Amino acid sequence: MGDPCFFVVLSSLLLLIVSTQTSSAQLTRGFYLNTCPNVEQLVRSAVEQKFQQTFVTAPATLRLFFHDCFVRGCDASILLASPNNKAEKDHPDDISLAGDGFDTVAKAKAAVDSDPQCRNKVSCADILALATRDVINLAGGPFYKVELGRRDGRISTIASVQRQLPHPDFNLDKLNSMFSFHGLTQTDMIALSGAHTIGFSHCNHFSRRIYNFSPKKLIDPTLNLHYAFQLRQSCPLRVDSRIAINMDPVTPQKFDTNTSRI
């Protein structure tokens, strides 16, 4: 069972991100009441179908949303392509974004536009925000209300991504500094990091911490030793760096707080 207080905090923080890191448009619950009143049902239906096809839909969409919001705000600029591969999605920090996240938004957008009343009336930024809420809920997380009215960004550059996203080797001070830039506290950062209850990571991102942390400590002493040996079993020395393992070894496909066996 997940901690309900954690889910309340996390869902509140997701709302904080989407409300503070977005365009200057006023966000409201009934933004599409007259133009596309069934937008949430259309998005939900498309996301459910995609979710049933592959669970990667959930972590991929959630990560896509985070990467979008931390660069230029929640404006869907992460979705834009560039003829010379110079858009946000082309930055090294974004190249690893799973295609299922983009496909989820594309399918939800197609579903919305299939309704003549809604065609070209709903921003991709709002669709991504709704789809993220839905994948979290479908994976066992909270259902929270999403205020709408975001405007799609028209600028997407590699330069805008530089030093805007946290890296796997960031320490607490670096993480606090980056989240503080977005008006988020250390508590906010810790709660939002809980989104890693689903998803996966590649061995090369953490192999140094379990094999060659320092001359005196082969294993990072801040890691739970039992968990470190679990990681070694999944990622032996000289393993293909493309091998990925679940972020949560206990309930990898459940949006929860269950880590009782780590």
Backbone bond lengths (Angstrom), bond angles and torsions (degrees), N, CA, C in turn:
res aa  C-N    CA-C-N  psi(-1)  N-CA   C-N-CA  omega(-1)  CA-C   N-CA-C  phi
1 M - - - 1.459 - - 1.522 109.33 -
2 G 1.339 117.31 133.94 1.445 120.45 177.09 1.514 110.90 -81.10
3 D 1.322 115.98 155.86 1.453 122.09 177.52 1.520 109.01 -74.87
4 P 1.357 119.18 116.46 1.453 120.76 -177.78 1.515 112.36 -62.49
5 C 1.346 116.97 -31.54 1.467 119.63 178.89 1.526 110.40 -64.56
6 F 1.344 115.71 -39.25 1.463 119.86 177.86 1.519 110.39 -60.92
7 F 1.337 116.34 -44.95 1.457 120.09 -178.59 1.526 111.02 -63.54
8 V 1.332 117.11 -38.16 1.464 120.21 178.74 1.522 109.65 -64.14
9 V 1.345 116.52 -45.18 1.460 120.35 179.63 1.518 110.83 -62.84
10 L 1.347 116.52 -46.66 1.454 120.26 -177.55 1.517 111.44 -63.42
11 S 1.322 117.60 -45.54 1.460 119.85 -179.59 1.524 110.66 -65.09
12 S 1.331 117.04 -35.99 1.462 120.40 177.33 1.519 110.85 -65.34
13 L 1.345 115.94 -37.75 1.455 119.36 -179.69 1.523 111.52 -71.94
14 L 1.321 116.36 -34.89 1.455 118.97 174.85 1.518 109.80 -61.08
15 L 1.329 116.39 -40.34 1.454 120.04 176.75 1.519 110.68 -65.35
16 L 1.355 116.60 -36.29 1.451 120.34 178.70 1.519 110.40 -62.74
17 I 1.335 116.84 -43.68 1.459 120.43 179.48 1.523 110.91 -62.17
18 V 1.333 116.47 -48.26 1.453 118.62 -174.12 1.512 111.87 -72.09
19 S 1.326 118.42 -18.71 1.456 119.93 179.97 1.521 112.28 -92.16
20 T 1.349 117.35 -30.53 1.455 119.50 -177.77 1.517 112.49 -96.25
21 Q 1.336 117.33 -27.43 1.452 120.33 -177.79 1.521 110.36 -106.31
22 T 1.298 116.73 59.44 1.452 120.60 -179.32 1.504 109.78 -144.54
23 S 1.289 117.73 -173.20 1.459 120.74 -178.16 1.518 109.81 -71.60
24 S 1.330 116.26 176.15 1.455 120.84 -177.25 1.522 112.47 -77.86
25 A 1.323 118.25 -1.71 1.462 121.09 -179.56 1.523 110.08 -64.13
26 Q 1.323 115.97 145.21 1.467 120.96 178.55 1.523 109.11 -76.56
27 L 1.321 116.27 126.03 1.457 120.95 -179.08 1.520 110.11 -92.49
28 T 1.322 116.15 136.28 1.463 121.48 178.74 1.518 109.77 -143.51
29 R 1.307 116.60 158.19 1.462 121.21 178.31 1.526 111.55 -68.52
30 G 1.326 117.70 -34.51 1.464 120.17 -175.60 1.509 114.01 -103.23
31 F 1.316 116.77 31.80 1.465 120.53 -174.61 1.530 112.43 -58.61
32 Y 1.336 117.77 -37.53 1.469 121.42 -177.39 1.530 112.58 -103.81
33 L 1.311 116.35 18.97 1.457 120.38 -175.79 1.529 112.69 -55.54
34 N 1.307 117.07 -37.59 1.467 120.69 -177.62 1.524 113.79 -97.54
35 T 1.321 117.31 -20.69 1.468 120.32 -176.47 1.520 113.50 -100.93
36 C 1.342 116.76 -33.49 1.473 120.66 -179.57 1.519 108.31 -156.01
37 P 1.319 117.29 72.42 1.464 121.49 -173.29 1.524 114.78 -62.63
38 N 1.321 118.42 -23.37 1.470 120.32 -178.34 1.527 112.25 -104.68
39 V 1.341 117.47 25.88 1.459 121.09 -176.82 1.531 111.82 -58.63
40 E 1.338 117.69 -40.78 1.461 118.86 -177.65 1.524 112.24 -66.19
41 Q 1.321 116.80 -37.74 1.465 120.68 178.64 1.529 110.75 -67.59
42 L 1.325 116.83 -39.31 1.464 120.85 179.63 1.526 111.14 -64.53
43 V 1.333 115.77 -44.46 1.460 119.87 179.16 1.523 110.04 -66.14
44 R 1.311 117.26 -45.25 1.464 121.70 -178.10 1.528 111.35 -59.27
45 S 1.318 116.54 -43.61 1.458 120.51 -179.15 1.524 111.28 -61.26
46 A 1.328 116.89 -44.37 1.462 121.10 -179.79 1.526 110.93 -66.89
47 V 1.332 116.66 -41.04 1.462 120.95 -179.12 1.530 110.75 -67.37
48 E 1.318 117.29 -40.23 1.466 120.34 177.66 1.524 111.37 -59.91
49 Q 1.319 116.05 -42.98 1.458 119.91 -179.78 1.528 110.82 -64.49
50 K 1.312 116.31 -42.90 1.462 120.65 178.75 1.530 110.43 -66.03
51 F 1.317 117.40 -41.22 1.459 123.05 -179.64 1.528 110.82 -60.96
52 Q 1.336 116.50 -37.99 1.456 120.93 179.21 1.525 112.04 -68.97
53 Q 1.321 117.22 -25.01 1.465 121.57 179.88 1.520 111.82 -76.17
54 T 1.333 116.94 -39.48 1.461 121.18 179.94 1.520 110.10 -158.40
55 F 1.348 115.94 134.10 1.461 119.54 -179.67 1.527 111.46 -68.26
56 V 1.325 117.85 -22.67 1.468 120.47 179.71 1.529 110.70 -55.70
57 T 1.336 115.87 -21.88 1.462 120.81 176.66 1.521 111.37 -49.99
58 A 1.331 117.06 -42.23 1.467 120.69 -174.93 1.522 112.75 -67.51
59 P 1.341 119.67 -61.50 1.466 118.30 -179.14 1.526 113.02 -64.36
60 A 1.333 117.02 -32.52 1.467 119.65 -178.67 1.528 111.41 -66.25
61 T 1.318 117.03 -42.19 1.465 120.36 -179.71 1.525 110.78 -70.52
62 L 1.320 117.00 -41.67 1.458 121.23 179.32 1.522 110.89 -61.62
63 R 1.320 116.95 -44.51 1.476 120.93 179.96 1.521 110.43 -67.00
64 L 1.321 116.98 -38.49 1.458 121.21 178.22 1.527 110.22 -59.79
65 F 1.323 116.18 -43.07 1.460 121.36 -179.25 1.527 110.94 -63.57
66 F 1.335 116.84 -43.88 1.454 120.71 179.28 1.523 110.92 -62.34
67 H 1.316 116.80 -46.32 1.465 120.56 -179.43 1.525 110.93 -63.95
68 D 1.304 117.24 -33.06 1.467 120.12 177.34 1.525 110.33 -69.11
69 C 1.332 117.10 -47.80 1.468 121.18 -173.60 1.522 113.00 -68.33
70 F 1.322 118.67 -31.90 1.456 120.36 -177.21 1.523 112.44 -81.59
71 V 1.314 117.55 -3.64 1.471 121.60 177.01 1.523 108.26 -125.98
72 R 1.300 117.78 109.17 1.470 123.61 177.49 1.530 112.86 68.01
73 G 1.338 118.50 10.67 1.452 120.81 179.62 1.515 112.69 85.98
74 C 1.332 116.10 176.54 1.472 122.02 -175.71 1.525 110.33 -81.14
75 D 1.326 116.12 74.99 1.468 120.59 -174.38 1.517 113.68 -121.00
76 A 1.322 116.77 10.12 1.470 122.94 179.74 1.522 112.95 63.55
77 S 1.328 118.37 17.74 1.469 120.23 179.02 1.526 111.49 -66.65
78 I 1.339 117.15 -18.77 1.458 121.02 176.46 1.531 111.08 -64.68
79 L 1.327 117.62 -19.63 1.464 121.33 -177.62 1.515 113.04 -84.84
80 L 1.325 116.82 -16.01 1.459 120.37 -175.10 1.525 111.61 -72.79
81 A 1.318 115.90 142.74 1.464 122.47 178.01 1.520 109.54 -106.38
82 S 1.313 115.65 156.93 1.454 122.01 179.69 1.528 109.16 -124.74
83 P 1.331 118.38 137.46 1.468 120.13 179.91 1.524 113.10 -64.62
84 N 1.333 116.49 -21.70 1.464 119.57 179.54 1.533 112.47 -114.47
85 N 1.330 115.57 22.72 1.472 121.97 176.07 1.523 112.53 56.22
86 K 1.321 115.42 47.07 1.462 121.21 -179.90 1.528 112.11 -121.59
87 A 1.328 117.02 22.23 1.462 120.56 179.92 1.530 110.13 -91.05
88 E 1.336 116.72 173.95 1.464 121.39 179.35 1.521 111.58 -53.01
89 K 1.323 116.44 -45.18 1.461 120.39 -175.57 1.528 112.78 -63.67
90 D 1.336 117.44 -14.32 1.457 121.55 -179.17 1.526 112.75 -90.60
91 H 1.320 117.73 -7.55 1.464 121.04 178.77 1.534 109.20 -68.39
92 P 1.327 118.54 145.67 1.473 120.61 179.31 1.520 114.08 -52.76
93 D 1.326 117.59 -31.94 1.467 120.14 179.57 1.528 112.36 -73.10
94 D 1.325 117.38 -15.40 1.463 121.11 -177.15 1.528 113.78 -111.92
95 I 1.316 116.87 -13.38 1.464 119.72 -177.74 1.530 111.41 -59.89
96 S 1.327 116.39 -31.03 1.465 120.30 -177.80 1.522 113.22 -80.32
97 L 1.333 118.48 -1.65 1.464 120.00 177.29 1.524 109.07 -61.11
98 A 1.332 116.01 127.10 1.466 120.74 -175.38 1.524 111.61 -67.89
99 G 1.317 115.41 140.70 1.458 120.94 -179.12 1.516 113.52 -61.59
100 D 1.336 117.12 -24.89 1.460 119.55 -179.54 1.518 112.58 -63.99
101 G 1.332 117.61 -27.92 1.452 120.09 176.54 1.520 111.36 -66.96
102 F 1.320 115.75 -46.86 1.470 120.49 177.78 1.527 110.43 -63.20
103 D 1.342 115.65 -40.34 1.466 120.06 -178.64 1.527 111.16 -65.75
104 T 1.322 116.72 -34.81 1.461 120.45 177.73 1.522 110.88 -61.31
105 V 1.316 116.51 -45.56 1.462 120.68 179.56 1.525 110.29 -66.40
106 A 1.328 116.90 -40.91 1.464 120.43 179.98 1.526 111.27 -61.69
107 K 1.325 116.00 -42.28 1.468 119.88 -179.99 1.530 111.08 -69.41
108 A 1.321 116.71 -38.59 1.461 119.71 177.94 1.524 110.61 -66.71
109 K 1.315 116.67 -39.70 1.467 121.52 177.87 1.530 110.10 -62.65
110 A 1.324 116.68 -43.14 1.467 121.07 178.98 1.522 110.86 -63.02
111 A 1.327 116.37 -38.99 1.467 120.42 179.24 1.519 110.72 -65.21
112 V 1.317 116.91 -42.30 1.461 121.15 179.06 1.529 110.28 -64.43
113 D 1.313 116.18 -44.83 1.470 120.04 -177.86 1.523 112.90 -73.23
114 S 1.328 117.12 -13.25 1.470 119.48 177.20 1.526 111.33 -70.84
115 D 1.319 116.43 -18.03 1.466 121.50 175.31 1.520 107.61 -89.88
116 P 1.333 118.41 115.31 1.469 121.11 -177.07 1.527 112.99 -53.30
117 Q 1.317 116.99 -33.65 1.463 120.21 -179.45 1.527 111.80 -68.82
118 C 1.325 115.98 -25.87 1.468 120.42 -174.09 1.524 113.86 -101.30
119 R 1.318 116.77 -12.89 1.460 120.30 -171.61 1.533 111.81 -55.32
120 N 1.339 114.08 124.46 1.466 122.19 178.80 1.525 113.41 60.07
121 K 1.321 116.88 24.68 1.462 121.03 179.79 1.534 111.82 -107.28
122 V 1.333 117.48 -19.47 1.460 121.69 -174.74 1.526 109.70 -110.00
123 S 1.312 117.02 130.24 1.465 120.48 -178.73 1.527 111.04 -71.83
124 C 1.318 115.14 149.94 1.473 120.18 175.98 1.522 110.07 -65.22
125 A 1.327 117.13 -30.01 1.461 120.96 178.20 1.526 110.79 -62.09
126 D 1.337 116.58 -42.63 1.463 120.09 177.37 1.524 111.36 -68.95
127 I 1.321 116.75 -38.16 1.465 120.25 178.93 1.521 110.31 -63.09
128 L 1.330 117.73 -41.60 1.459 121.18 178.26 1.532 110.67 -64.77
129 A 1.319 117.39 -40.24 1.467 120.78 178.71 1.529 110.93 -63.79
130 L 1.318 116.67 -43.24 1.466 120.72 179.03 1.528 111.29 -67.79
131 A 1.320 116.26 -42.95 1.466 120.30 -179.39 1.526 110.93 -62.17
132 T 1.333 116.51 -37.14 1.459 120.41 178.98 1.520 110.93 -65.18
133 R 1.339 116.00 -44.70 1.458 119.39 176.62 1.533 110.82 -58.57
134 D 1.328 115.90 -40.27 1.463 119.91 -176.54 1.525 112.60 -70.40
135 V 1.343 118.37 -39.46 1.468 118.85 179.76 1.523 110.89 -68.70
136 I 1.331 116.78 -34.87 1.462 119.84 176.46 1.522 109.70 -62.00
137 N 1.323 116.15 -46.21 1.457 121.20 -179.33 1.525 111.61 -65.68
138 L 1.323 117.55 -41.82 1.456 121.66 -179.96 1.530 111.87 -65.03
139 A 1.340 116.09 -27.72 1.461 120.69 179.54 1.526 112.12 -86.50
140 G 1.326 116.62 5.71 1.454 120.10 177.01 1.510 115.15 104.59
141 G 1.342 116.43 2.19 1.455 120.97 179.90 1.514 112.36 -87.13
142 P 1.323 117.10 -172.20 1.470 121.38 -175.48 1.527 112.19 -73.99
143 F 1.312 115.30 157.05 1.463 121.33 168.98 1.520 106.29 -104.82
144 Y 1.307 116.80 122.25 1.455 120.83 -178.78 1.531 109.89 -128.38
145 K 1.294 115.48 154.69 1.463 120.81 -179.53 1.527 110.25 -75.68
146 V 1.313 116.14 140.96 1.459 121.53 -179.86 1.525 109.37 -116.23
147 E 1.312 115.89 120.19 1.458 119.39 174.13 1.520 108.65 -77.61
148 L 1.329 116.06 143.99 1.466 121.20 -172.10 1.532 111.65 -121.53
149 G 1.322 114.31 166.84 1.454 120.49 179.27 1.517 113.06 125.78
150 R 1.339 116.77 15.15 1.467 120.17 178.11 1.528 110.27 -69.78
151 R 1.297 114.80 148.50 1.460 120.49 176.23 1.519 109.43 -103.83
152 D 1.307 116.40 140.39 1.463 120.59 179.33 1.519 110.65 -71.53
153 G 1.332 115.10 134.62 1.459 119.99 175.92 1.520 111.07 -76.33
154 R 1.294 115.89 149.85 1.464 121.07 179.64 1.518 112.15 -113.88
155 I 1.312 116.27 2.62 1.464 121.56 179.52 1.524 108.71 -117.44
156 S 1.314 116.34 129.62 1.459 121.50 179.55 1.524 108.26 -148.16
157 T 1.329 116.65 110.31 1.458 120.92 -176.76 1.520 111.40 -132.00
158 I 1.303 116.04 152.96 1.462 121.57 175.59 1.521 110.11 -61.07
159 A 1.327 116.62 -42.19 1.461 121.60 -176.40 1.523 111.97 -58.32
160 S 1.327 117.44 -33.45 1.464 120.42 -176.60 1.528 112.59 -69.50
161 V 1.333 117.21 -18.15 1.463 121.49 -178.53 1.531 111.41 -86.02
162 Q 1.322 116.32 -25.42 1.460 120.94 -173.97 1.528 111.99 -53.70
163 R 1.339 115.16 124.61 1.465 123.55 176.97 1.530 113.37 60.89
164 Q 1.322 117.55 25.88 1.461 121.00 179.42 1.528 113.18 -107.45
165 L 1.327 117.71 -11.50 1.463 121.44 -176.17 1.525 110.72 -120.70
166 P 1.332 117.93 141.02 1.469 120.61 179.83 1.521 111.63 -68.88
167 H 1.343 115.52 146.33 1.458 121.71 179.33 1.527 110.04 -108.20
168 P 1.327 117.07 159.04 1.474 120.36 -178.51 1.529 113.92 -59.31
169 D 1.344 117.86 -25.95 1.457 120.55 -176.90 1.531 113.07 -94.59
170 F 1.316 117.81 7.87 1.462 120.14 178.97 1.525 110.50 -67.29
171 N 1.348 116.00 135.42 1.454 119.42 173.33 1.529 109.43 -87.67
172 L 1.323 116.39 -178.09 1.467 120.64 -174.96 1.524 111.79 -61.36
173 D 1.331 116.33 -41.53 1.469 119.38 -178.80 1.526 111.59 -62.54
174 K 1.328 116.50 -41.76 1.466 120.01 -179.71 1.525 110.90 -67.04
175 L 1.328 116.48 -40.90 1.461 120.06 178.71 1.528 110.62 -64.91
176 N 1.328 116.67 -45.03 1.461 120.18 178.96 1.519 111.47 -59.58
177 S 1.316 116.01 -41.73 1.466 120.44 -179.21 1.522 111.35 -64.04
178 M 1.325 116.75 -43.91 1.464 120.17 -178.14 1.523 111.34 -67.14
179 F 1.318 116.86 -43.53 1.463 119.37 -179.52 1.523 111.28 -70.93
180 S 1.321 116.48 -32.69 1.459 120.74 177.65 1.523 110.75 -62.27
181 F 1.322 116.72 -34.84 1.465 121.57 178.15 1.532 111.04 -58.29
182 H 1.333 116.13 -28.57 1.459 121.38 179.92 1.532 111.99 -98.03
183 G 1.327 116.18 12.90 1.448 119.92 177.75 1.518 114.17 79.43
184 L 1.331 117.16 20.85 1.465 122.17 -176.84 1.525 110.23 -110.49
185 T 1.312 117.12 141.18 1.454 122.51 -178.75 1.527 111.08 -87.72
186 Q 1.331 115.43 176.74 1.469 119.73 176.32 1.524 110.40 -62.42
187 T 1.320 117.05 -39.17 1.463 120.39 177.05 1.525 110.60 -61.92
188 D 1.314 116.74 -40.95 1.460 121.02 176.93 1.526 110.72 -60.99
189 M 1.330 114.94 -44.60 1.468 119.93 -178.75 1.524 111.35 -61.53
190 I 1.329 116.19 -43.19 1.467 120.46 -179.40 1.529 110.15 -64.80
191 A 1.330 116.39 -43.78 1.462 119.70 -179.59 1.526 111.25 -64.56
192 L 1.325 117.26 -43.81 1.461 120.47 179.79 1.522 111.37 -67.06
193 S 1.335 117.22 -31.32 1.465 119.92 177.22 1.516 111.03 -64.34
194 G 1.343 116.32 -19.65 1.455 120.20 176.84 1.512 113.46 -63.11
195 A 1.345 117.29 -13.92 1.460 120.41 175.98 1.523 111.58 -62.63
196 H 1.352 117.06 -16.60 1.458 120.47 177.55 1.523 112.40 -74.73
197 T 1.313 117.52 7.83 1.463 120.72 172.77 1.524 111.08 -63.31
198 I 1.330 116.52 -19.80 1.461 121.19 171.37 1.531 108.02 -123.13
199 G 1.311 116.45 160.33 1.460 120.17 179.99 1.522 111.98 107.73
200 F 1.305 115.39 -176.66 1.464 120.57 -176.73 1.520 110.12 -145.70
201 S 1.319 115.75 166.68 1.463 121.95 177.58 1.518 109.05 -136.49
202 H 1.323 116.15 153.07 1.456 120.95 178.13 1.526 110.20 -88.09
203 C 1.316 116.10 145.50 1.455 121.99 -174.51 1.528 113.13 -55.00
204 N 1.317 117.46 -37.50 1.459 119.74 -175.16 1.529 112.79 -65.75
205 H 1.326 117.72 -16.26 1.460 120.21 -179.28 1.530 112.63 -76.86
206 F 1.324 117.62 -19.53 1.457 118.85 -177.48 1.529 113.65 -136.18
207 S 1.334 118.57 5.16 1.464 121.06 -176.13 1.527 112.30 -59.43
208 R 1.331 117.06 -33.70 1.469 119.01 179.67 1.522 111.33 -62.24
209 R 1.308 117.42 -33.17 1.469 121.11 -176.99 1.534 112.52 -73.37
210 I 1.309 117.63 -17.90 1.469 119.27 -178.62 1.529 113.45 -112.10
211 Y 1.339 116.62 -6.06 1.466 118.96 -179.21 1.527 114.34 -129.12
212 N 1.300 117.24 -34.22 1.468 119.48 -171.21 1.521 110.73 -146.15
213 F 1.331 115.66 53.64 1.454 119.20 -174.70 1.529 112.40 -68.75
214 S 1.327 115.90 -44.92 1.467 120.42 178.79 1.523 108.49 -158.94
215 P 1.340 118.07 167.21 1.472 119.74 179.61 1.535 113.37 -58.47
216 K 1.328 117.25 -30.16 1.462 120.63 -177.57 1.529 113.03 -98.12
217 K 1.313 116.81 -23.08 1.459 121.25 -177.24 1.530 109.68 -128.55
218 L 1.323 116.68 105.75 1.463 119.24 179.46 1.525 111.16 -67.96
219 I 1.334 116.10 -33.72 1.468 121.78 179.51 1.530 109.11 -108.45
220 D 1.292 116.40 134.48 1.457 121.93 177.16 1.532 109.26 -54.88
221 P 1.338 118.85 117.12 1.461 121.16 -176.55 1.533 113.69 -64.90
222 T 1.313 117.68 -14.95 1.471 119.34 178.08 1.528 111.51 -80.90
223 L 1.337 117.48 -11.30 1.460 120.71 177.48 1.522 110.84 -83.42
224 N 1.309 116.63 143.64 1.456 121.26 169.91 1.524 107.51 -60.82
225 L 1.332 117.26 124.15 1.466 120.93 -172.90 1.523 112.18 -61.11
226 H 1.328 117.31 -41.81 1.459 121.03 178.87 1.525 110.31 -61.19
227 Y 1.317 115.65 -41.81 1.470 119.95 179.39 1.525 110.60 -67.93
228 A 1.327 117.15 -36.48 1.465 120.82 178.68 1.523 110.97 -61.31
229 F 1.324 116.62 -40.32 1.467 119.71 178.23 1.529 111.15 -70.94
230 Q 1.311 116.90 -31.78 1.463 119.87 173.02 1.526 110.18 -61.66
231 L 1.324 115.87 -43.35 1.459 120.63 179.17 1.524 111.06 -63.92
232 R 1.322 116.46 -38.04 1.464 119.85 178.12 1.526 111.52 -62.43
233 Q 1.322 117.10 -36.96 1.459 120.47 178.56 1.521 110.89 -65.91
234 S 1.319 116.10 -37.66 1.465 120.14 -179.42 1.521 112.17 -79.25
235 C 1.327 115.61 -28.88 1.470 120.83 -177.02 1.524 109.82 -129.09
236 P 1.339 118.43 74.20 1.468 120.37 178.84 1.523 110.84 -65.10
237 L 1.326 115.18 164.40 1.460 120.12 178.48 1.528 111.22 -55.81
238 R 1.301 115.66 141.82 1.471 123.66 178.36 1.528 112.68 63.07
239 V 1.334 116.32 23.25 1.455 119.66 176.18 1.531 108.77 -71.89
240 D 1.291 116.81 153.35 1.459 121.51 176.05 1.529 108.75 -56.77
241 S 1.331 116.68 123.78 1.462 120.99 -176.50 1.520 112.69 -63.51
242 R 1.328 116.92 -14.95 1.466 119.63 179.69 1.530 112.39 -82.00
243 I 1.347 116.97 -9.69 1.453 120.40 178.24 1.531 109.38 -64.73
244 A 1.320 115.96 133.78 1.458 120.44 -178.97 1.523 110.34 -118.10
245 I 1.336 116.09 147.91 1.455 121.07 176.48 1.529 108.80 -128.81
246 N 1.320 115.21 158.88 1.460 120.15 -179.03 1.527 111.29 -67.26
247 M 1.330 116.42 140.73 1.459 120.66 176.16 1.526 110.75 -66.78
248 D 1.313 116.82 -36.52 1.462 122.31 178.41 1.526 108.16 -111.82
249 P 1.328 117.95 107.70 1.467 120.02 -177.11 1.523 113.73 -75.49
250 V 1.324 118.18 -9.67 1.458 121.73 -175.38 1.527 111.19 -90.88
251 T 1.320 116.84 -57.69 1.471 122.12 179.27 1.528 108.02 -131.88
252 P 1.316 117.67 72.89 1.468 121.94 -171.50 1.527 115.10 -64.41
253 Q 1.308 117.84 -20.94 1.461 119.70 -178.75 1.528 112.10 -111.65
254 K 1.321 115.64 21.02 1.462 120.39 -179.23 1.523 109.28 -124.45
255 F 1.308 116.20 127.61 1.464 120.59 177.54 1.527 107.34 -81.25
256 D 1.360 115.64 90.38 1.457 120.44 -174.68 1.519 110.48 -149.22
257 T 1.335 116.46 -168.65 1.467 121.39 179.21 1.524 111.20 -119.87
258 N 1.318 117.74 22.42 1.446 121.70 -176.15 1.522 111.31 -81.08
259 T 1.327 116.28 106.50 1.469 121.92 175.35 1.535 109.71 -129.50
260 S 1.313 116.15 29.27 1.467 121.00 -170.56 1.522 113.76 -65.44
261 R 1.333 118.13 -21.52 1.466 118.43 -177.09 1.517 112.94 -105.91
262 I 1.343 117.30 9.42 1.459 118.72 176.44 1.524 108.71 -80.69
